[in-house]
Amino acid sequence: MATTLLLTNGLVIDTAPEPKVLGNADVLVEDGRISAVGPDLAAPAGAEVIDVTGRIVMPGFVDTHRHTWQAGIRAILPDTDLPAYLQRVLGELAPRYRPEDVYAGTLAGALECLDSGITTLVDWSHIQLSPGHTEANVAALRASGIRAVFGYCYGGDGDLDALAAETSRVHREYADGTITMALAALGPEIAGEERALAEWRLARDLGLPVTAHMGGHGAESAARGLAFLGGNGLMDHPTTYVHANFYTDEALKRIAGAGGTVSVAPGVEAALNIGAPPTGRARAAGAPTGLGADTVASCPGDMFSMMRAAYFLERGRPDAAGVGFTVADALRTATIEGAEVAGLADVTGSLAPGKQADLLVLRTDTFGVAAAHDPIAAVVLSADTRNVDTVLVGGRVVKRGGVLQDQDVPSLLTSLADSAARLAAA
C-alpha cells in the first residue's frame, strides 16, 4: 500500500466534539495516521490520490461488544429469549467448537465487520476452551486486518489459579499492535462473586480493562452486583458494563462517576427480552456509551442496523422520554463514544490529526441515500452495507470499490459453511 494517501473532495463527517459535516474537504493520511483534514490539501510527492467526490468520508464504526466466533451459527435462534439462547448456544453448541471452527467463525465475523464499515471491534470471546482455541481466535483477528480488543474470557474449570495463569500467558503472548486485550469477566452476576474478585484483581495486576455482562439479569441482580464491586473497591477499575438495562439512573451515575462505560446491544436486548436498552439513560448519566451487535445468532451484525435500533427504541420510550436523542447522538455512539468504551479514544473514532486512519467511504449514488439533505441523518437512517465502498484500518486499504482486499472470501465461506453444518448437526 502507499504510505501516503489523499482522499480528496469528499463530504467529510467528523464526530468530535460533536458530529459535523465538512463539505468538499480532503483527508490526508501519512504513515497510517490522519495528518490533516480540510479543503484543498496539497498531495505530497508520491501520494496516492483517491477521488471521493460526492461520497461521504467518516471515521470507521466501533463495535463495543460482539461474540465474533458465532458467525457460523448465524440466525440459528430467531424469536427466542435469553434463557433459550444461553441453553442452546453456550450449553449445546459451544462445547462442539474445535479450534478450526473458532478460526472460521472469528475470521468471517471480523471480515463481516470490515465489509460493513466497522474498523474496530471488542471481541468478547467466551469460546476459550483450550489454548488452541485461543490461538485460533487471535490468529483470525490478525488475518482479518481489523483493529480489535480481544476480550479474553477464561474457559476452563473453576480453578482460579489456572484462570490467572492462562490469562497472564495470553496477555503476554498475544496483545500487541492492532490487537489489544481486555479481561472479559463472567462474575459477579454470571459466575459469582469469588470469580469476580479474582477477575478484577487480575485485571488490575495486568493493567487490563474489564468488560462484563452486568445489569441485564434483573433489577435485584444488577443492584447486588454493583454493590459487590463498590464494597470491594473495584468500581474505579476501567470497566465496561454490557447490557446495563436494569440499573437505576442513580446507579448509572455511580458508574459514570467511577469512570465506567456502557455497551448497549439494542437489537439483541429487544429481541431476547433482556430489557429496555439504556442508551439515552446511560448517556444522560455521563457514561460513554457504545453499541454492539452481540450475537448474529439472533440479530444482524452491521452498525447501520444497530444505530437504527438504538435511535428508534430510544425515541419510542414511554412518555416521550427519549425524543431528545438525535441522529448525531446515534452516530457518536457508533464512533467516538464507542472508541471511548473500547479504551481507544486516543487512537480512533474521530478525524483528529494524529489518530490512526481508520476510515470509511460511503457511496451516495444509491436510491436509499441519493439526494439526502442531511448527511448525518443519511448515514444513520438511510445507508446500509451496500454503501460501504472503501475501508481503511491504520491507513491500510482493506476494502476498495466494494471488494475486500487480500482475502480469499470463497474459500472462507466454504470453511464457514462446513463448520456451520457440523456444529448444528443433531
C-alpha positions as CSV (number, residue, x, y, z in Angstrom):
1,M,0.0,0.0,0.0
2,A,1.0,3.6,-0.4
3,T,2.4,5.1,2.8
4,T,0.6,8.4,1.9
5,L,-3.0,8.7,0.8
6,L,-5.1,11.8,0.0
7,L,-8.8,11.3,-0.1
8,T,-9.9,14.4,-2.0
9,N,-13.1,16.4,-2.4
10,G,-15.4,14.3,-0.1
11,L,-18.4,15.1,2.0
12,V,-16.4,14.6,5.3
13,I,-18.1,13.9,8.6
14,D,-16.2,14.2,11.8
15,T,-17.6,13.0,15.1
16,A,-15.8,15.0,17.8
17,P,-16.6,17.0,19.8
18,E,-20.0,16.7,18.0
19,P,-20.8,15.3,14.6
20,K,-20.3,17.9,11.9
21,V,-20.2,18.0,8.1
22,L,-17.2,19.5,6.3
23,G,-18.3,19.8,2.7
24,N,-15.8,19.3,-0.2
25,A,-12.9,18.5,2.1
26,D,-9.8,16.3,1.9
27,V,-8.3,13.8,4.4
28,L,-4.5,13.3,4.3
29,V,-3.1,10.0,5.6
30,E,0.6,9.7,6.3
31,D,2.3,6.7,7.8
32,G,-1.1,5.2,8.8
33,R,-2.3,8.2,10.6
34,I,-4.6,11.1,9.9
35,S,-2.3,14.0,9.1
36,A,-4.7,16.8,8.1
37,V,-8.4,17.4,7.3
38,G,-9.6,20.4,5.3
39,P,-10.3,21.9,1.9
40,D,-7.7,21.9,-0.9
41,L,-4.9,20.0,0.7
42,A,-1.9,19.5,-1.4
43,A,-0.9,16.0,-2.3
44,P,2.7,15.2,-1.1
45,A,5.1,13.8,-3.6
46,G,4.3,10.1,-4.2
47,A,0.9,10.1,-2.5
48,E,-1.9,8.0,-3.9
49,V,-4.9,10.3,-4.6
50,I,-8.3,8.8,-4.1
51,D,-11.1,10.9,-5.6
52,V,-14.1,10.7,-3.3
53,T,-16.2,13.4,-4.9
54,G,-19.8,13.2,-3.9
55,R,-19.1,10.5,-1.3
56,I,-19.1,10.5,2.5
57,V,-15.8,10.1,4.3
58,M,-16.0,9.5,8.0
59,P,-14.4,7.6,10.9
60,G,-14.9,3.8,10.9
61,F,-17.5,2.4,13.2
62,V,-16.6,0.8,16.6
63,D,-18.5,-2.3,17.7
64,T,-18.1,-2.5,21.5
65,H,-19.5,-5.9,22.2
66,R,-19.6,-8.9,19.8
67,H,-19.2,-12.7,20.2
68,T,-17.4,-12.9,16.9
69,W,-16.9,-16.6,17.0
70,Q,-20.7,-17.1,16.5
71,A,-20.7,-16.2,12.8
72,G,-21.1,-19.9,11.9
73,I,-24.4,-20.1,13.8
74,R,-26.0,-17.0,12.2
75,A,-29.8,-16.8,12.5
76,I,-30.0,-20.1,14.4
77,L,-32.1,-18.6,17.2
78,P,-34.7,-16.0,16.0
79,D,-37.9,-15.3,18.0
80,T,-36.4,-16.5,21.3
81,D,-35.3,-15.2,24.7
82,L,-32.2,-15.0,26.8
83,P,-32.6,-18.3,28.7
84,A,-33.1,-20.2,25.4
85,Y,-30.1,-18.5,23.9
86,L,-27.9,-19.4,26.8
87,Q,-29.0,-23.1,26.8
88,R,-28.7,-23.6,23.0
89,V,-25.6,-21.6,22.2
90,L,-23.5,-21.9,25.4
91,G,-24.9,-25.1,26.7
92,E,-25.2,-27.2,23.5
93,L,-23.3,-25.6,20.6
94,A,-20.2,-24.0,22.2
95,P,-18.8,-27.4,23.5
96,R,-18.8,-28.7,19.9
97,Y,-16.4,-26.0,18.7
98,R,-12.9,-27.0,17.6
99,P,-10.1,-24.5,17.1
100,E,-10.8,-24.6,13.3
101,D,-14.4,-23.7,14.0
102,V,-13.3,-20.7,16.1
103,Y,-10.9,-19.6,13.3
104,A,-13.6,-19.8,10.6
105,G,-16.2,-18.1,12.7
106,T,-14.0,-15.3,14.0
107,L,-12.4,-14.6,10.7
108,A,-15.8,-14.5,8.9
109,G,-17.2,-12.3,11.7
110,A,-14.3,-9.9,11.6
111,L,-14.5,-9.6,7.8
112,E,-18.2,-9.1,8.1
113,C,-17.4,-6.1,10.3
114,L,-14.9,-4.6,7.9
115,D,-17.1,-5.2,5.0
116,S,-19.8,-3.1,6.7
117,G,-17.5,-0.3,7.8
118,I,-16.7,-1.5,11.4
119,T,-13.0,-0.9,11.8
120,T,-12.7,-1.5,15.5
121,L,-14.1,-4.5,17.4
122,V,-14.3,-5.5,21.0
123,D,-14.4,-9.3,20.6
124,W,-16.0,-10.7,23.7
125,S,-14.7,-14.2,23.3
126,H,-16.0,-16.9,25.7
127,I,-15.0,-19.8,23.5
128,Q,-11.6,-20.3,25.1
129,L,-12.0,-24.0,25.7
130,S,-8.2,-24.6,25.3
131,P,-5.0,-22.8,24.4
132,G,-5.6,-24.0,20.8
133,H,-9.0,-22.2,20.7
134,T,-7.3,-19.0,21.9
135,E,-4.5,-19.3,19.3
136,A,-7.1,-19.7,16.5
137,N,-9.2,-16.8,17.8
138,V,-6.2,-14.4,17.8
139,A,-4.9,-15.7,14.5
140,A,-8.2,-15.0,12.9
141,L,-8.4,-11.4,14.2
142,R,-4.9,-10.8,12.9
143,A,-5.7,-12.3,9.5
144,S,-8.7,-10.1,9.1
145,G,-6.8,-6.8,9.5
146,I,-9.3,-5.3,11.9
147,R,-8.4,-3.3,14.9
148,A,-9.5,-5.4,17.8
149,V,-9.7,-5.5,21.6
150,F,-9.5,-9.2,22.4
151,G,-11.9,-9.7,25.3
152,Y,-10.4,-12.9,26.8
153,C,-12.8,-15.0,28.9
154,Y,-11.1,-18.0,30.5
155,G,-13.0,-21.1,29.6
156,G,-11.5,-23.7,31.9
157,D,-12.9,-25.0,35.2
158,G,-13.3,-23.1,38.4
159,D,-9.6,-23.2,39.2
160,L,-8.9,-19.5,39.9
161,D,-5.1,-20.1,39.8
162,A,-5.4,-21.6,36.3
163,L,-7.6,-18.6,35.3
164,A,-4.8,-16.2,36.4
165,A,-2.0,-18.2,34.8
166,E,-3.7,-18.7,31.5
167,T,-5.0,-15.1,31.3
168,S,-1.5,-13.8,32.1
169,R,0.0,-16.1,29.4
170,V,-2.5,-14.8,26.7
171,H,-1.7,-11.2,27.7
172,R,2.0,-11.8,27.4
173,E,1.9,-13.7,24.1
174,Y,-0.8,-12.1,22.1
175,A,-1.6,-8.5,23.0
176,D,0.3,-6.2,20.6
177,G,-0.1,-4.0,17.6
178,T,-3.7,-3.7,16.3
179,I,-4.7,-6.4,18.8
180,T,-5.0,-5.2,22.4
181,M,-6.7,-7.0,25.3
182,A,-9.4,-6.8,27.9
183,L,-10.4,-9.2,30.5
184,A,-13.9,-10.5,29.7
185,A,-15.3,-11.3,33.2
186,L,-18.0,-13.8,34.0
187,G,-18.5,-12.5,37.6
188,P,-20.2,-11.4,39.6
189,E,-23.7,-11.8,38.0
190,I,-23.0,-15.0,36.0
191,A,-20.2,-16.9,37.6
192,G,-20.4,-15.5,41.1
193,E,-18.5,-13.2,43.4
194,E,-15.5,-15.3,44.1
195,R,-14.6,-15.5,40.5
196,A,-15.4,-11.8,40.0
197,L,-12.9,-10.8,42.8
198,A,-10.2,-12.9,41.1
199,E,-11.0,-11.4,37.7
200,W,-11.0,-7.7,38.7
201,R,-7.9,-8.2,40.8
202,L,-6.1,-10.0,38.0
203,A,-7.1,-7.2,35.5
204,R,-5.7,-4.6,37.9
205,D,-2.4,-6.6,38.2
206,L,-2.1,-6.9,34.4
207,G,-3.2,-3.4,33.6
208,L,-6.2,-4.6,31.6
209,P,-9.7,-3.1,31.4
210,V,-12.7,-5.3,32.2
211,T,-15.7,-5.9,30.1
212,A,-18.6,-7.7,31.8
213,H,-22.2,-8.6,31.3
214,M,-23.7,-6.6,34.2
215,G,-27.1,-5.1,34.7
216,G,-29.0,-7.3,32.3
217,H,-30.2,-10.0,34.7
218,G,-32.9,-8.1,36.6
219,A,-33.0,-5.2,39.0
220,E,-32.0,-7.2,42.1
221,S,-29.1,-8.8,40.4
222,A,-27.9,-5.5,38.9
223,A,-28.0,-3.8,42.3
224,R,-26.3,-6.7,44.1
225,G,-23.5,-6.9,41.5
226,L,-22.8,-3.2,41.6
227,A,-22.8,-3.2,45.4
228,F,-20.3,-6.0,45.3
229,L,-17.9,-4.0,43.1
230,G,-18.3,-1.0,45.3
231,G,-17.9,-2.8,48.5
232,N,-14.7,-4.4,47.3
233,G,-13.1,-1.2,46.0
234,L,-13.4,-2.4,42.3
235,M,-15.6,0.2,40.7
236,D,-12.7,2.6,40.0
237,H,-11.1,0.0,37.7
238,P,-11.8,0.7,34.0
239,T,-14.9,-1.4,33.3
240,T,-17.5,-1.7,30.5
241,Y,-21.0,-2.7,31.7
242,V,-22.6,-4.7,28.9
243,H,-26.5,-4.8,28.9
244,A,-26.8,-2.2,31.7
245,N,-30.6,-2.3,31.2
246,F,-31.7,-2.7,34.9
247,Y,-29.5,-0.1,36.5
248,T,-31.4,2.8,38.0
249,D,-30.4,6.3,36.9
250,E,-28.6,6.8,40.2
251,A,-26.6,3.6,39.6
252,L,-25.7,4.7,36.1
253,K,-24.4,8.0,37.6
254,R,-22.3,6.0,40.1
255,I,-20.9,4.0,37.1
256,A,-20.1,7.2,35.2
257,G,-18.6,8.8,38.3
258,A,-16.2,5.9,38.7
259,G,-15.1,6.1,35.1
260,G,-17.2,3.2,33.8
261,T,-18.6,2.9,30.4
262,V,-21.7,1.2,28.9
263,S,-22.1,-1.1,25.9
264,V,-25.6,-1.4,24.5
265,A,-26.7,-4.1,22.1
266,P,-30.1,-2.6,21.2
267,G,-31.2,-5.2,18.8
268,V,-30.3,-8.2,21.0
269,E,-31.6,-6.6,24.1
270,A,-35.0,-6.0,22.5
271,A,-35.1,-9.3,20.6
272,L,-34.1,-11.5,23.6
273,N,-36.3,-9.6,26.0
274,I,-33.3,-8.6,28.1
275,G,-34.8,-5.2,29.0
276,A,-35.2,-1.7,27.6
277,P,-31.9,-0.6,26.1
278,P,-30.4,2.1,28.4
279,T,-28.8,4.1,25.6
280,G,-30.2,7.5,26.5
281,R,-30.2,7.0,30.3
282,A,-26.6,5.9,30.3
283,R,-25.5,8.9,28.2
284,A,-27.6,11.3,30.4
285,A,-25.8,9.9,33.4
286,G,-22.5,10.8,31.8
287,A,-21.3,7.4,30.9
288,P,-19.7,7.0,27.5
289,T,-22.0,4.7,25.6
290,G,-21.2,2.5,22.6
291,L,-23.2,0.0,20.5
292,G,-22.6,-3.7,19.9
293,A,-24.1,-6.4,17.7
294,D,-23.6,-9.0,20.5
295,T,-24.6,-12.1,18.5
296,V,-25.6,-12.8,14.9
297,A,-27.3,-15.9,16.2
298,S,-30.3,-13.7,16.8
299,C,-29.7,-10.3,15.3
300,P,-28.0,-8.5,12.3
301,G,-24.3,-7.7,12.6
302,D,-23.9,-4.3,10.8
303,M,-23.7,-0.9,12.5
304,F,-26.4,0.6,10.4
305,S,-28.9,-1.8,11.9
306,M,-27.5,-1.1,15.4
307,M,-27.8,2.7,15.0
308,R,-31.3,2.5,13.8
309,A,-32.4,0.1,16.5
310,A,-30.8,2.4,19.2
311,Y,-32.4,5.5,17.6
312,F,-35.9,4.2,17.2
313,L,-36.0,2.3,20.5
314,E,-34.8,5.4,22.3
315,R,-37.2,7.9,20.6
316,G,-40.0,5.4,21.2
317,R,-39.6,5.4,25.0
318,P,-42.9,5.9,27.0
319,D,-43.9,9.4,27.8
320,A,-41.6,10.8,25.1
321,A,-38.6,10.4,27.4
322,G,-36.2,9.7,24.5
323,V,-37.2,12.3,21.9
324,G,-34.1,14.3,22.6
325,F,-32.0,11.5,21.2
326,T,-30.8,12.6,17.8
327,V,-29.2,11.1,14.7
328,A,-26.0,12.9,15.8
329,D,-26.2,11.1,19.2
330,A,-26.6,7.8,17.4
331,L,-23.6,8.4,15.2
332,R,-21.5,9.3,18.2
333,T,-22.3,6.0,19.9
334,A,-21.2,4.2,16.8
335,T,-17.9,6.1,16.5
336,I,-16.2,8.3,19.1
337,E,-18.2,7.1,22.1
338,G,-17.7,3.6,21.0
339,A,-13.9,4.3,20.9
340,E,-14.1,5.6,24.5
341,V,-15.9,2.4,25.6
342,A,-13.2,0.3,23.8
343,G,-10.5,2.3,25.6
344,L,-9.2,3.6,22.2
345,A,-10.5,7.2,22.1
346,D,-6.9,8.5,21.6
347,V,-6.5,6.0,18.7
348,T,-9.7,6.0,16.6
349,G,-13.3,7.2,16.5
350,S,-12.8,10.7,15.0
351,L,-10.7,12.5,12.4
352,A,-8.4,14.3,14.8
353,P,-4.9,14.6,13.2
354,G,-2.6,12.1,14.8
355,K,-5.2,9.4,15.2
356,Q,-5.0,6.1,13.3
357,A,-6.5,6.4,9.8
358,D,-9.5,4.1,10.4
359,L,-11.8,5.5,7.8
360,L,-14.7,4.5,5.6
361,V,-16.0,5.9,2.3
362,L,-19.8,5.6,1.7
363,R,-21.4,5.8,-1.8
364,T,-24.2,8.3,-2.1
365,D,-25.3,7.2,-5.6
366,T,-27.9,4.7,-4.5
367,F,-31.6,5.2,-4.2
368,G,-31.5,4.9,-0.4
369,V,-29.1,7.7,0.1
370,A,-29.2,9.9,-3.1
371,A,-30.4,13.5,-2.6
372,A,-30.2,13.2,1.2
373,H,-30.4,16.7,2.7
374,D,-28.7,15.8,5.9
375,P,-25.6,13.6,5.5
376,I,-25.5,12.6,9.2
377,A,-29.2,11.6,9.1
378,A,-28.4,9.7,5.8
379,V,-25.7,7.6,7.5
380,V,-27.9,6.8,10.5
381,L,-31.3,6.3,8.9
382,S,-30.8,5.5,5.2
383,A,-27.4,4.0,4.4
384,D,-26.7,0.2,4.6
385,T,-23.8,-2.1,3.9
386,R,-24.2,-1.7,0.1
387,N,-23.0,1.9,0.5
388,V,-19.7,0.9,2.1
389,D,-17.2,1.4,-0.8
390,T,-13.8,1.8,0.8
391,V,-12.5,1.0,4.3
392,L,-9.1,1.8,5.8
393,V,-7.6,0.5,9.0
394,G,-4.4,2.3,10.1
395,G,-4.1,3.7,6.6
396,R,-4.2,0.3,5.0
397,V,-7.0,-0.2,2.5
398,V,-8.9,-3.3,3.4
399,K,-11.8,-2.8,1.2
400,R,-11.8,-0.9,-2.1
401,G,-14.6,-0.4,-4.7
402,G,-16.9,-2.6,-2.6
403,V,-14.5,-5.5,-2.5
404,L,-12.5,-6.8,0.4
405,Q,-8.8,-6.8,-0.3
406,D,-6.2,-9.7,0.1
407,Q,-8.8,-12.2,1.4
408,D,-9.9,-15.5,-0.1
409,V,-13.5,-15.0,0.6
410,P,-14.9,-18.0,-1.4
411,S,-12.6,-20.4,0.5
412,L,-13.5,-18.9,3.8
413,L,-17.2,-19.1,3.1
414,T,-16.8,-22.8,2.2
415,S,-15.0,-23.4,5.5
416,L,-17.6,-21.5,7.4
417,A,-20.5,-23.5,5.8
418,D,-18.7,-26.8,6.6
419,S,-18.2,-25.7,10.2
420,A,-21.8,-24.5,10.5
421,A,-23.2,-27.7,9.2
422,R,-21.2,-29.8,11.6
423,L,-22.0,-27.6,14.6
424,A,-25.7,-27.6,14.1
425,A,-25.9,-31.3,13.2
426,A,-28.1,-33.3,15.7
